[in-house]
Amino acid sequence: MADKKEQLELVLVEYSDTVGDKATLTFHDEDEGVIHEVTFQRKGYNEDTKKWHDDPEKKEKVDKQIGEVFGTTFEQLNSKVGQKYDVFIYSNFCHVLEFSIPNKFQADEVGQIYTSTIVSVEDNERMNKIEVIYDVDGTEYMSNMSYSKRVPLGGEMKYLKDPAKKERQLANFKKKFHVDFKDRAEVIGKTLMVEVNDLNGNIYADMKALPKPKK
């Protein structure tokens, strides 16, 4: 759940063409004496090449968001400095739009089995995981099918895409949901059983396989 800060003044707009196609907006919260930054990034990022690339779909999406909230274009955001807008504060980022962030199961729910309804299935290539969002009694949760591997690189541990693991996860998806990933829309609205588990303090939900279609 986001913390909504109403009518914060936009005090600065900074552009960067070295890190994608990015605009960073700084808002001033006068009551609390702090600033909040909102970033609009119009390019995609390739985890394999570690480079930014043109992403027409993402650019169109960002331009639409800016038009709806600010009534201007990406290039003309500076013209809105001095005006006030609502800002939503999330756990690790801020935005001028309110997003539906899936909830997390708690430790006291370990062992519980819930009946849910599948809401969406997407391949989050930036985070190297398949995301399955489902609804339990009006609250949305998310389970991941990750295809990254944690490796030491440059003196630190990093999560990198593992193409072979992704193929295995796509096969696991078909085995669990009985459709190819490209046909994932077919499972939206279906009933999914999930069991809350604890792996070394990491609380997650194990998605049970859907019943096999009747022939």
Sequence and secondary structure as in RCSB ss.txt:
>XXXX:A:sequence
MADKKEQLELVLVEYSDTVGDKATLTFHDEDEGVIHEVTFQRKGYNEDTKKWHDDPEKKEKVDKQIGEVFGTTFE
QLNSKVGQKYDVFIYSNFCHVLEFSIPNKFQADEVGQIYTSTIVSVEDNERMNKIEVIYDVDGTEYMSNMSYSKR
VPLGGEMKYLKDPAKKERQLANFKKKFHVDFKDRAEVIGKTLMVEVNDLNGNIYADMKALPKPKK
>XXXX:A:secstr
  EEEEEEEEEEEEEESSSSSEEEEEEEETTTTEEEEEEEE SEEETTTTEEE  HHHHHHHHHHHHHHHSS GG
GGGGGTT EEEEEE SS EESS     B   GGGTT EEEEEEEEEEEETTTTEEEEEEEETTEEEEEEEE EEE
EEETTEEEEEE HHHHHHHHHHHHHHHSS GGGGGGGTT EEEEEEEEETTEEEEEE        
